[in-house]
Structures are given as structure tokens and as C-alpha cells.
């Protein structure tokens, strides 16, 4: 890349907080630009030591076991997404008058004058799926693109490939990343939804929403919001955007002017058409969305809105949605056993995601539980009670869900599994099979994090799929 944008770190001392994937990416990039880089991390285990040795071999300093003290002569701190704003290291930086930014800010400042524009996506749930859908649509339109950010390849690495490597980028951004990216100005952006999450990090729902809303700042063409979630529209109203930038809504209902929505099984556009008061453009069929669950149709509409804002033609929207395949553990159909469908949505790690998942099926035996992260379950159970044939509860905070079920769905049979060993998921699947009837769906949408019993949600989903396949083999 001939230009390194607005970032000048040559000869300066930069501290990188965190020895994870984004921290390592930022450290190498900054060192390559001539900065003197020190990476700090509170951990000191074997993995930390291995990563430290690899960086030190490239001339990058690493300090393990101390994540609180600001290294001498630091002129800039680059943080990894998970570090809380209240971290002592950042307090020390503030006292020393040193700026703290994230890897997304570094990537934005590294862009050259002819860099690919960013189509940016955030929200409590659905970010990754929507970003991947958008990238699929952009590829179908013949554009060179990649799904980056809070997904896959570190965004700094992508930007360093050069201004001419891509035509446009589909960028997933978390609230953490947006908090530390004050300069970001997207071509167009979407906030998919807002529900309480990560409040321990942000401190309040207001602060969380404000960080999500940063994605709209300086938008050039379109601010895409969820008609069903007024909080997302409020963020558009509050944003300072380029003159001529439009508010574009998406809805599962019939769209009004400047909206995308659904009419008689079709995804239609009344935003990017001539005479939008009277005209609508068919983009795709609901059946083109995989899976065609309500929340996933909303994801498809948001992706389509961003693609249309970039000028993509309707045929490419349809082709891109048809080509898209969701990741594992996101409403993933595992197998049918004895007339019962088994679905893995281990990615539903909070109540908002679980609510969307439960809304996709009519009669459900629900496998739920894990680490609640401070969540409450009354509203989720209230909204979903009529769909529940039964529930099987696992994990550390299962009692919270059991209490909500007693209050709001007292007639739903509940199996409370105390086991937390590796065979617990197999037991949960067998109990769910006992409760289910032909035509039902056994849905693992835990509404909780996985780390009480599993390394991550992927491992939890794999355990569920293995248990289902074992059940299928026995009944074959």
C-alpha cells in the first residue's frame, strides 16, 4: 500500500493491550509501520508464552502478567475489543494524556485515499449472519469483497492488503469495537436490533446503545434501521450524517416508502426505486432465505438494504441470498429422528437470540441453560410459552429459567438436569426425545453462555449434534 492514511506512528512508542488475534494483528501492523511496540497482557500461561515468543522474534516487546501498568514513553494505546473502559491501564493512559483506540480505529486510519468503502453492521444479534449474507450478495454482483471485522480475518490485515485489493467491505462491528473507533465513517450502516447485553462492560443500557449508535456517525448514503425496534431508529435520528444520507427501514410487514419489507412471500424494496411513494421492486422470495425463520428474513432485508445502498441490482440480491449458507450452530438442522426435528442454535447465547429462535417453530421441546451473564428470563418465557411442549434445563444458572417457567408456563413439563459432566448433553437430548412428539422440534437455544460446561458455543453445539446422531443410530 503506498499510503498509510492518517496514521503516523513511525518512531513512536505504542502499547497494545491484549495478546489475542486482534492484538497480535495490530502489533505486527504497527511494528511494520516503524513503531516501537509493547504488548501487555495479564495472562502468563503456556499459550501466552508461545505467542509472546513469536512476537519477540520479530522485535516486538511483550510484557506478561501485568495488564495494569502503562509502559514508559507510551504515546498511544491500542486495545483489544474485550478490555473494559474501566481497565486500570486506560486510567493510567488518561492520566498521562495518552489516547486509547481499538483495532478498528487503526484499520480506518490506515486506509489509503482510494480504499474500499465499508458497509457496516452491528446489533445485539444477527450481526455475523447479516454480514455474511451481505458479502454473498456483493459477490453475486461481481464485486471483490470480504466479510471482516468482528468475524474472521482481523480488519487491520485486510486494510494492509492495499487500496486496490477490494471494491467494498462487509464489516461486522461489536459495541466494543465501536466504542474505541471515533474516526469511523461508513458508506452505509445498519443497527439490526438492541437488547440488553454486555452491560457489565458498558455500565448501562444507555452507554451500550450509544456505542452501537456510533456506527451511523458520518454515514454517506444510508442509515439502515429496524422498524420493529424503535431504539434503532432513535439512534439514526441522533446521528450526525453526511448531507443527503437517508434513513432506510426494514420490516417483516408491508414496507412503506423508504423501507424494505415482505409482501405475499416476496422481499420487496420501496427505498431504492424511482417514485417510492407508488413503486416497489421485488428482490427475492422468502423461500430464498436460508433458513426462512422470521429473524433471519429480517437479517436478509438488512443485508439487502445495505447492498442496494451500494447500488447492487435486484438479481444479485436474490442470487446472493440463495447462495448463502449459515454457519454451524445457528439454527442448524441436525437430523430428524422418529418424526422429530433436532435443531442446533448453540449460538443463541442470550435471551434476545433465543427468543428469535423459539419464534421460528410451532411446537418445541426446548434445551436451555448455561451461564446467564446477569440475564433474566421472564419476558422470554412469557413470549414463548405457547410454543413449548417441554423444557430440558442444563448448566449453572438453569434454576433461573426453571423459576421463569414455573411463573409463566406452569403446565410445561420441565426436566432439570443437575449433571455437568461430558455426558450431560447426551442425557439432555434423550430427555428431550422422551418429551417430544412427531412434528415437534427439539431446539437447543440455550439463552446462556456455554463456558460453565463447554469451551465455547461451538463445542456445545457439536456435543448436541453428536448426541442427536447417536440417538438416530439407535432408532434406525
ChimeraX attribute file (.defattr): number of C-alpha atoms within 10 A of each C-alpha:
attribute: neighborCount
match mode: 1-to-1
recipient: residues
	/A:1	15
	/A:2	8
	/A:3	15
	/A:4	19
	/A:5	17
	/A:6	13
	/A:7	16
	/A:8	14
	/A:9	18
	/A:10	14
	/A:11	12
	/A:12	18
	/A:13	21
	/A:14	23
	/A:15	27
	/A:16	28
	/A:17	30
	/A:18	25
	/A:19	27
	/A:20	15
	/A:21	13
	/A:22	24
	/A:23	23
	/A:24	22
	/A:25	17
	/A:26	29
	/A:27	27
	/A:28	18
	/A:29	19
	/A:30	27
	/A:31	21
	/A:32	14
	/A:33	17
	/A:34	14
	/A:35	20
	/A:36	20
	/A:37	27
	/A:38	22
	/A:39	27
	/A:40	26
	/A:41	20
	/A:42	15
	/A:43	16
	/A:44	14
	/A:45	10
	/A:46	9
	/A:47	11
	/A:48	18
	/A:49	16
	/A:50	12
	/A:51	15
	/A:52	22
	/A:53	15
	/A:54	13
	/A:55	19
	/A:56	14
	/A:57	9
	/A:58	11
	/A:59	14
	/A:60	20
	/A:61	17
	/A:62	22
	/A:63	17
	/A:64	17
	/A:65	12
	/A:66	13
	/A:67	18
	/A:68	16
	/A:69	13
	/A:70	20
	/A:71	18
	/A:72	8
	/A:73	12
	/A:74	20
	/A:75	17
	/A:76	19
	/A:77	24
	/A:78	24
	/A:79	29
	/A:80	24
	/A:81	23
	/A:82	14
	/A:83	15
	/A:84	16
	/A:85	17
	/A:86	11
	/A:87	11
	/A:88	14
	/A:89	23
	/A:90	23
	/A:91	17
	/A:92	15
	/A:93	19
	/A:94	12
	/A:95	9
	/A:96	13
	/A:97	12
	/A:98	17
	/A:99	13
	/A:100	22
	/A:101	22
	/A:102	25
	/A:103	26
	/A:104	30
	/A:105	22
	/A:106	24
	/A:107	24
	/A:108	24
	/A:109	19
	/A:110	24
	/A:111	24
	/A:112	19
	/A:113	12
	/A:114	12
	/A:115	21
	/A:116	20
	/A:117	19
	/A:118	22
	/A:119	27
	/A:120	30
	/A:121	31
	/A:122	27
	/A:123	21
	/A:124	21
	/A:125	24
	/A:126	22
	/A:127	25
	/A:128	24
	/A:129	20
	/A:130	29
	/A:131	31
	/A:132	26
	/A:133	31
	/A:134	34
	/A:135	28
	/A:136	26
	/A:137	32
	/A:138	31
	/A:139	18
	/A:140	21
	/A:141	19
	/A:142	11
	/A:143	16
	/A:144	16
	/A:145	19
	/A:146	23
	/A:147	24
	/A:148	24
	/A:149	26
	/A:150	22
	/A:151	16
	/A:152	12
	/A:153	15
	/A:154	20
	/A:155	26
	/A:156	25
	/A:157	16
	/A:158	19
	/A:159	24
	/A:160	17
	/A:161	12
	/A:162	19
	/A:163	20
	/A:164	13
	/A:165	15
	/A:166	17
	/A:167	17
	/A:168	20
	/A:169	26
	/A:170	27
	/A:171	29
	/A:172	27
	/A:173	24
	/A:174	21
	/A:175	26
	/A:176	23
	/A:177	24
	/A:178	24
	/A:179	24
	/A:180	23
	/A:181	23
	/A:182	17
	/A:183	16
	/A:184	22
	/A:185	22
	/A:186	23
	/A:187	23
	/A:188	27
	/A:189	33
	/A:190	32
	/A:191	31
	/A:192	27
	/A:193	23
	/A:194	20
	/A:195	17
	/A:196	16
	/A:197	21
	/A:198	16
	/A:199	15
	/A:200	12
	/A:201	16
	/A:202	20
	/A:203	13
	/A:204	14
	/A:205	16
	/A:206	12
	/A:207	15
	/A:208	23
	/A:209	24
	/A:210	18
	/A:211	21
	/A:212	28
	/A:213	27
	/A:214	27
	/A:215	31
	/A:216	29
	/A:217	22
	/A:218	21
	/A:219	27
	/A:220	19
	/A:221	21
	/A:222	27
	/A:223	32
	/A:224	31
	/A:225	27
	/A:226	25
	/A:227	21
	/A:228	16
	/A:229	15
	/A:230	12
	/A:231	18
	/A:232	24
	/A:233	21
	/A:234	13
	/A:235	22
	/A:236	25
	/A:237	14
	/A:238	13
	/A:239	17
	/A:240	14
	/A:241	20
	/A:242	16
	/A:243	10
	/A:244	10
	/A:245	16
	/A:246	19
	/A:247	17
	/A:248	26
	/A:249	27
	/A:250	32
	/A:251	21
	/A:252	18
	/A:253	14
	/A:254	15
	/A:255	21
	/A:256	18
	/A:257	18
	/A:258	18
	/A:259	25
	/A:260	33
	/A:261	25
	/A:262	22
	/A:263	15
	/A:264	10
	/A:265	10
	/A:266	16
	/A:267	31
	/A:268	24
	/A:269	28
	/A:270	25
	/A:271	27
	/A:272	19
	/A:273	15
	/A:274	11
	/A:275	11
	/A:276	16
	/A:277	12
	/A:278	10
	/A:279	13
	/A:280	22
	/A:281	17
	/A:282	18
	/A:283	22
	/A:284	26
	/A:285	18
	/A:286	22
	/A:287	15
	/A:288	20
	/A:289	25
	/A:290	19
	/A:291	19
	/A:292	15
	/A:293	19
	/A:294	17
	/A:295	20
	/A:296	22
	/A:297	23
	/A:298	25
	/A:299	25
	/A:300	30
	/A:301	32
	/A:302	30
	/A:303	34
	/A:304	32
	/A:305	30
	/A:306	28
	/A:307	24
	/A:308	22
	/A:309	22
	/A:310	18
	/A:311	12
	/A:312	19
	/A:313	16
	/A:314	20
	/A:315	14
	/A:316	22
	/A:317	31
	/A:318	21
	/A:319	19
	/A:320	25
	/A:321	27
	/A:322	19
	/A:323	16
	/A:324	19
	/A:325	14
	/A:326	16
	/A:327	12
	/A:328	16
	/A:329	24
	/A:330	21
	/A:331	25
	/A:332	21
	/A:333	17
	/A:334	18
	/A:335	16
	/A:336	17
	/A:337	18
	/A:338	15
	/A:339	13
	/A:340	18
	/A:341	21
	/A:342	27
	/A:343	25
	/A:344	28
	/A:345	28
	/A:346	31
	/A:347	27
	/A:348	26
	/A:349	23
	/A:350	24
	/A:351	24
	/A:352	20
	/A:353	24
	/A:354	24
	/A:355	19
	/A:356	20
	/A:357	25
	/A:358	27
	/A:359	16
	/A:360	17
	/A:361	16
	/A:362	14
	/A:363	20
	/A:364	30
	/A:365	30
	/A:366	27
	/A:367	27
	/A:368	25
	/A:369	28
	/A:370	24
	/A:371	21
	/A:372	22
	/A:373	16
	/A:374	12
	/A:375	17
	/A:376	15
	/A:377	18
	/A:378	18
	/A:379	14
	/A:380	21
	/A:381	23
	/A:382	14
	/A:383	13
	/A:384	19
	/A:385	19
	/A:386	13
	/A:387	19
	/A:388	22
	/A:389	22
	/A:390	23
	/A:391	27
	/A:392	25
	/A:393	24
	/A:394	26
	/A:395	26
	/A:396	19
	/A:397	20
	/A:398	21
	/A:399	15
	/A:400	16
	/A:401	25
	/A:402	22
	/A:403	14
	/A:404	18
	/A:405	22
	/A:406	15
	/A:407	13
	/A:408	17
	/A:409	20
	/A:410	13
	/A:411	13
	/A:412	17
	/A:413	16
	/A:414	22
	/A:415	17
	/A:416	17
	/A:417	17
	/A:418	12
	/A:419	15
	/A:420	15
	/A:421	9
	/A:422	11
	/A:423	11
	/A:424	19
	/A:425	26
	/A:426	18
	/A:427	16
	/A:428	25
	/A:429	27
	/A:430	17
	/A:431	20
	/A:432	27
	/A:433	22
	/A:434	11
	/A:435	20
	/A:436	23
	/A:437	18
	/A:438	12
	/A:439	14
	/A:440	21
	/A:441	26
	/A:442	30
	/A:443	28
	/A:444	33
	/A:445	29
	/A:446	31
	/A:447	30
	/A:448	28
	/A:449	23
	/A:450	24
	/A:451	15
	/A:452	15
	/A:453	21
	/A:454	18
	/A:455	10
	/A:456	14
	/A:457	21
	/A:458	17
	/A:459	16
	/A:460	23
	/A:461	26
	/A:462	16
	/A:463	19
	/A:464	26
	/A:465	23
	/A:466	15
	/A:467	20
	/A:468	26
	/A:469	16
	/A:470	14
	/A:471	17
	/A:472	14
	/A:473	10
	/A:474	9
	/A:475	9
	/A:476	7
